[in-house]
Amino acid sequence: MKKYLVTLAKEEREALDALTSKGKHQSQKILNALILLGCDEGEYQMKLSE
């Protein structure tokens, strides 16, 4: 059962991708970004499932 639906805009998704792939950040911040990217219900996720 899903509690929340996460829909990220293209800009938000790009910012999270950049956060997880570039530079040094706190591990908790990177983990949170990866979780949000994984939960994304936007058009990107729809394209992956097709």
C-alpha positions as protocol buffer text, in pm:
chain_id: "A"
residue {
  index: 1
  type: MET
  ca { x: 0 y: 0 z: 0 }
}
residue {
  index: 2
  type: LYS
  ca { x: 147 y: 330 z: -109 }
}
residue {
  index: 3
  type: LYS
  ca { x: 126 y: 614 z: 140 }
}
residue {
  index: 4
  type: TYR
  ca { x: 248 y: 892 z: -86 }
}
residue {
  index: 5
  type: LEU
  ca { x: 275 y: 946 z: -459 }
}
residue {
  index: 6
  type: VAL
  ca { x: 595 y: 1119 z: -563 }
}
residue {
  index: 7
  type: THR
  ca { x: 596 y: 1308 z: -891 }
}
residue {
  index: 8
  type: LEU
  ca { x: 914 y: 1498 z: -971 }
}
residue {
  index: 9
  type: ALA
  ca { x: 945 y: 1767 z: -1233 }
}
residue {
  index: 10
  type: LYS
  ca { x: 1222 y: 1732 z: -1490 }
}
residue {
  index: 11
  type: GLU
  ca { x: 1429 y: 2000 z: -1314 }
}
residue {
  index: 12
  type: GLU
  ca { x: 1389 y: 1831 z: -976 }
}
residue {
  index: 13
  type: ARG
  ca { x: 1491 y: 1496 z: -1120 }
}
residue {
  index: 14
  type: GLU
  ca { x: 1798 y: 1652 z: -1284 }
}
residue {
  index: 15
  type: ALA
  ca { x: 1898 y: 1822 z: -958 }
}
residue {
  index: 16
  type: LEU
  ca { x: 1869 y: 1494 z: -766 }
}
residue {
  index: 17
  type: ASP
  ca { x: 2066 y: 1310 z: -1034 }
}
residue {
  index: 18
  type: ALA
  ca { x: 2341 y: 1571 z: -1010 }
}
residue {
  index: 19
  type: LEU
  ca { x: 2344 y: 1547 z: -630 }
}
residue {
  index: 20
  type: THR
  ca { x: 2389 y: 1170 z: -640 }
}
residue {
  index: 21
  type: SER
  ca { x: 2657 y: 1165 z: -908 }
}
residue {
  index: 22
  type: LYS
  ca { x: 2877 y: 1470 z: -847 }
}
residue {
  index: 23
  type: GLY
  ca { x: 3092 y: 1598 z: -566 }
}
residue {
  index: 24
  type: LYS
  ca { x: 3092 y: 1510 z: -200 }
}
residue {
  index: 25
  type: HIS
  ca { x: 2769 y: 1518 z: -5 }
}
residue {
  index: 26
  type: GLN
  ca { x: 2647 y: 1369 z: 319 }
}
residue {
  index: 27
  type: SER
  ca { x: 2554 y: 1004 z: 277 }
}
residue {
  index: 28
  type: GLN
  ca { x: 2206 y: 1062 z: 423 }
}
residue {
  index: 29
  type: LYS
  ca { x: 2138 y: 1335 z: 167 }
}
residue {
  index: 30
  type: ILE
  ca { x: 2245 y: 1106 z: -118 }
}
residue {
  index: 31
  type: LEU
  ca { x: 2033 y: 822 z: 18 }
}
residue {
  index: 32
  type: ASN
  ca { x: 1727 y: 1048 z: 40 }
}
residue {
  index: 33
  type: ALA
  ca { x: 1783 y: 1163 z: -318 }
}
residue {
  index: 34
  type: LEU
  ca { x: 1807 y: 803 z: -439 }
}
residue {
  index: 35
  type: ILE
  ca { x: 1486 y: 713 z: -256 }
}
residue {
  index: 36
  type: LEU
  ca { x: 1302 y: 1005 z: -414 }
}
residue {
  index: 37
  type: LEU
  ca { x: 1429 y: 911 z: -759 }
}
residue {
  index: 38
  type: GLY
  ca { x: 1320 y: 553 z: -705 }
}
residue {
  index: 39
  type: CYS
  ca { x: 972 y: 654 z: -592 }
}
residue {
  index: 40
  type: ASP
  ca { x: 916 y: 899 z: -876 }
}
residue {
  index: 41
  type: GLU
  ca { x: 578 y: 842 z: -1041 }
}
residue {
  index: 42
  type: GLY
  ca { x: 630 y: 1096 z: -1320 }
}
residue {
  index: 43
  type: GLU
  ca { x: 649 y: 1040 z: -1694 }
}
residue {
  index: 44
  type: TYR
  ca { x: 1008 y: 911 z: -1665 }
}
residue {
  index: 45
  type: GLN
  ca { x: 885 y: 617 z: -1457 }
}
residue {
  index: 46
  type: MET
  ca { x: 606 y: 547 z: -1704 }
}
residue {
  index: 47
  type: LYS
  ca { x: 860 y: 527 z: -1989 }
}
residue {
  index: 48
  type: LEU
  ca { x: 1069 y: 274 z: -1796 }
}
residue {
  index: 49
  type: SER
  ca { x: 773 y: 42 z: -1745 }
}
residue {
  index: 50
  type: GLU
  ca { x: 673 y: 35 z: -2112 }
}
